[in-house]
């Protein structure tokens, strides 16, 4: 360990150290980065997103990696670094479980979309999908030899599958309600199933014969786990609040473990077979001595409920799944680190008329104002909670408007950020082209017309039978179009307040509407997977595009193109005249909720559930930059080449992956922290002459790992001793530099 000289330190100022990439030529282990076809995988820059609820966790055999399942995704993590390595997407609904194959070459996941998916653990690609369950699948596990899979779900069946062919081998029945949990004995000869019918059953795998039923729980059984020797098992009784300890051979209930104050979700044995852990909706994990049937300790492991847990192979660590994940030392009872993300889903975006500013609004109510020339985050507005459902700049660009799903509607001065006034609007809002009027949703499923200057409620329009989700003025200000949860698109005459017509028929919510620049056509996007184009004058449907759960529609300024965004995360450019898809904007990892054109039509801005706001060049379809505002107030803007500008700690949550190796972007600080390149890229300048190193080149000589001794929160002495350790990860160690607040010291 190297001890640095005493450094001048200001309380609460971040100090970082970055070891510069070695200038020497280094051979790296390319095998870790090979794709299945033998080619080297290109490095990928990605933001660490985490989950919004972790239903399943599992350690790798060496304890260095972990799997998590939740939302609609499976994630692979570096446990030591707390970094997200890869996200596996392919499920269309809630993912309930994810496990490793015995050799860890593959992953298996299942979910409420009835799918069981086999994945390549190295490149994240889907290999096979097992279809057969008629309802959602709760559990899917490999046999100990890895040759077969067993699954159980809401249809109360247990199904066996051949891994090689993907074919169903057999189905066994016996439970009268959903099969929630499955576990093989270590030798693979027997299978244990836990059900919502309050029973646990033991099955002989070879014959499918039911060997024994274990009854005792008075509520749904949510989890089962065998002891390492296979002679005992644990079960979690959900609402009955108990963990039960059973002997397999006799069926005898050896102990009932009480103490949880809520629904029990998960159980696991430690390697010694005498100690166990359980997780609960009471936000705790309890550690139990099974010999004495006594509670040893309690860990406050849940941000919300504890949904899942896993024990490391050596028995020293606990991984708890709650909203995100936390890693705990079982010896000390202390939390070691969180495995999570620091971003919130972006629901709305807007760009100012002169292109100077971009607004982004999140699901948690936070709104960020970005400088589109430098990429910097200028202001954050977080005083009002609730999903940001509409964002807009006034036509003169001096005022910004935000509307929450359940209200209120707020006007602010862009330059100062000062709140100008609030309206009782909700759900959706839009400015008229002259900026004098605002139209919005209102209580009682009404639409309100407001005087923007005075805040006066001028007129109300009523006909919708559910919440308003989208509104737009016609260019001449005489008409309003609206879409809502009542599955309708309605056209209104502002002067009379009369409903003129209802456009088309929809099976689900209409989330987005827009007028063409000439006012002759209307676009509407729905959760029923359609985008529809209508003639305003007579209501004729001109075209239908099939897509996935559309959240946003917009016309290009010249009216030639439509821009859509939805569930598949791929904003699309459509030719209005021919109906052809012109461009896909590829890059978002989750649902794209919002997409808008710049006033000149040369760029678009998109916002997504992956936490990013992305700027694109319309002509080429290429990404220009992505901006991320983190939940702790930090931010970063980064180009596809890897160059970035950020707040003091904004880079900490951005990673670079090649194969299943992952690095923090901060490990390349001296090379890629280049605000000058970011600004040049945003201005549309050629940055070729400014680039000194690409991500592909940098990753060939991976940066060393750096550990810094913890700094006290408060010090009496103006000097503090900082210790750091630098360790090569294959790229060698060149010059070592120390930075404070981004400045070389």
C-alpha angles and dihedrals in degrees: 000000000000119000113209124212117269109284130209104248134188116206114263094007114134117243120194138176126206126189110217119236113268115256090214124099108254131188111226129200098260093181090079090058102045121121118220089264091056098253124127111258115237116244114258127205113213141164119243104245106171119191138287091223129005112215098173137024133181136176124225116242092261093045092235097107137040139196124219131186128197142113104024096315148074119219134199117211140193099229096195094054097030089231128143110237106183143353119218111207126182106101117107096206144022113327111223104182145013129183140172123247112243091259091041093230090116141037128211126206136174136185153164091288086076090246130132110194129195113207137192103242094210104050101019095236123147111247103178143353121214112211126185111092112108094209137028119311118232102180138023124169138171122246111246090258091051094230098109141031131216123201139182134188155147093311089069092239132122113214131192121209137191109236095206098051102024089229125139111250100189146331126224127194135190107116116097096208139030118319103231105174140024135187134174124218110248091257093049094236097115138035129209121207128190119200144189086240084081094249138105120213132199116213133191103232098207095055104020087234118156106237102181144347119221113207128181109096115106095205140035116312109233106175142018131186134181123224115247091260093046094235097109139030141195128221133194116219101203110208095016087070095225139121113208128204117209140186110227100207097052101025088232120155104230100184145356111216112207129180109092114115095208148025111325111226110171146020137187140174124232115231092260090066091222098081128060141178133212135191129212148181085253086081093247141110115212125205115213137197102218096194091060096026087230135140112245101183146336127230120202090223102150128088081188125347118340103242101173144003143188136191121224115245092254092049095237101107137052124204113201124194117211125132083328130348134280130193119219137189108231091200095057101021089229128135110245101188146329123248101207148108130255101212135097127214113269110228104172138024135183135180124212119246092251092045093239098116139038125199125204127186126196140210089250092057097255116137123198127199114208132195104231092200100053098019092231123145104241104182141003124206114197108148096105124062126212137075112305100234101172136025128178144156120226113250091258091050094232098106131050125204128203129182128190124216090247096025169250116142112213135192120204136180107250096212098049102021089229116153110243102185145327130231131198090245126131144176100021140005141181140182123236114242092258092047094235097110139044126199121199146157116267141187118295091036089285130142117229130203113210136192101237094207099049102023090233118156103236105177144350130217120202131189106093113106097204140030120314111242103174139018136176139179122229112244091253091051094235099107139044127201122200138185129193153166089278088077094246140117113208133191120212136193107224098203096054099024087229123147106238101188149331116240120223130311128284134191096208142017120319103227103175140029133175140176121227114245091256091049093235099109140042129208121204129185124197143186086242087082097256139115112198131194119207138187107239097209098057105007094243114163106235103180144356125206119195114223140138122286098315117221102170140031131177140168120230113247091256092049094235097111141041123215119207135180133185153132098326091062093235116118109209136205114216129193107234095203099048101023090230123143106243103180143007116206102214124197114072115111098204141024113326103222102178139024129174138173125236114243092258092048093233097110139033131204122211134187126201148182086252087077096248134122107206131197117207139189107235097206097053100024089229125144113245099187146330126223125201128190111198127215092245092059097260122124143190137191117197137180124224087253090063100253114136150177120206149158117269095284102014094111094062095087099047118092139190117217131193114174104322095327115103133192133184115247086231089068087068094045098130092053105037106032093098115144088173093062092044091053092046091051092050091051090053095248123149106260097185092104092051098052115100100168135010126219089248091056095043094051091057087070101038116207121251122259115256128201123187126196114248115268121222117248091230133023133184094202119072088223127067133185114237122192123194136180123206120197127181117240094190103297098080127234119275125167118351118217131182122215130193117194089346093306124116110242 
